[in-house]
Amino acid sequence: MDDAPMNGLFEQFAISFRLYFRNKMGMFYGYLFPAIFLLAFRVLYRNEPVPMARHMGQLLTVTILGGACLGMPTTMVSERERGVWRRYRLTPVSTRSLVVSTVILRYFIVITAGLLQFALAMAIGMPLPAHLFDLCIAFTFVSFAFLGLGLVVATMADTVPSVQALGQCIFLPMLIIGGVAVPLASLPDWAQHVAAFFPGRYAVESLQATITGSGAGAARFDFVALFLIGLSGCAAGAGMFRWDAQQRFATRGKVWLVAVIAAWAVVGGAAEYRGRVIADKPDIVASAPVQITTLAPATAVPPAPKDIAPAISVPVVSTPDASRRSTSWQEVTIAEINHNVDFRVLPPDGGVVSPIARPGLDPPPEMVDQLNDIADALPGWPPGNVADPVQRVRNLLYVAAVPDVLETEIIESYVPLIVFDRLKQVVPKDDLIRILFWVAVHPSGGDDTAANQLQPLGLGNASSDMDSVRERVTYYSLKLLGRMIGKIPVK
């Protein structure tokens, strides 16, 4: 007799497993839907030298979302409508055991769907994750959060069509403004505040930290948030569970939904309190003047007409006093630089905008050859050897800026180091300091043709997104400038 409940549990698991693979809609959300997303991402980010690695956290989140928040409730409600759960009630297995068995089955299904995603991604060139064991932990936490949410959807929905409606009400906002389909850094500030209350954000962050980041240690807050959301969902799903299709949600204990909403609110509030809401896209304002020094006299070289175009307003430099603005790059002084730039609030080197690898940090082995090829090809790259020193600097900065805009995973943080070395080789230090500032305050000056001539270096071209490229040129010019005049310590 003691083995009867356990045997019943395993039998129910086996039956549910067979029933699932007969449910075409559940199979679509569990396996085909995520594969469609992977193909779409591959088309969108086809220029990346490491295919899909940067977006695998998003894709795995979509996989788990589809299987847990759409596939599982669709299957459960369909079985409830057909009377399958009413028959389960006659077995010597508790409600808790049946629900746990269903969750375990769905966890197995999302694991197989995740493995399928990885197999497809690796087939097109993605390397193994940086922290495989940590990825398993993150995958489990994300699955727990969304399986709990799926239970809530299954208990709220009276029919299969209502599952689709409820699921989409959760699914689509998380895709669009929740940091799943669209990177957080690309969203406006208000959307990032909203995303702080959605589990999708923490799912992507925790998964991506284990795939290309520093591991699970960097995602502790995400794990806590996902666990709290999953726990509230499982508790609410168990509290509102119903065996029969005749039992309507309107008659159940809807007070359990308060626990779910409260968990989301606590997580979002904690993220706001800890300053984890806005991705690194800072605006940089002028700083107070600091100690002024003087550069050595510059060689009098008449500026080319394209270099004396009127300065435009850019987010990282402000020049409130027009009388202190140089009319050519040769006139730039340290006093003018100190008066107009606050180097402390540039995007961090470890962020998603204008990243720069730490000195001494070796690149991944699979990227070494490509980086060496770029370093070898750069001295012979014609745009990097033009006679005009301002255009020469601008062209070389494109080599760092374009991969950043194209989000070429991993390599984007190492290319700037190669570019910086080359700049210091081909432009005298005092001239380079002046020119870097000049380029930063004239982001639209000069010729941007070189941004679409990067194939000889093994890099993708800027295409039509020149506004973003110019922004990155400004950031990189100021970061190198800050290093050269001692405002940014090299750690």
Secondary structure by P-SEA (a helix, b strand, c coil): ccaaaaaaaaaaaaaaaaaaaacaaaaaaccaaaaaaaaaaaaaaccccccccccaaaaaaaaaaaacccaaaaaaaaaaaaaaaaaaaaccccaaaaaaaaaaaaaaaaaaaaaaaaaaaaaacccccccaaaaaaaaaaaaaaaaaaaaaaaaacccaaaaaaaaaaacaaaaaccccccccccccaaaaaaacccaaaaaaaaaaaaaccccccccaaaaaaaaaaaaaaaaaaaaaccccccccccccccaaaaaaaaaaaaaaaaaaaaccccccccccccccccbbbbcccccccccccccccccccccccccccccccccccccccaaaaaacccccccccccccccccccccccccccaaaaaaaaaaacccccccccccaaaaaaaaaaaaccccccccccaaaaaaaaaaaaaaacccaaaaaaaaaaaaacccccccccccccccccccccccaaaaaaaaaaaaaaaaaaaaacccccc
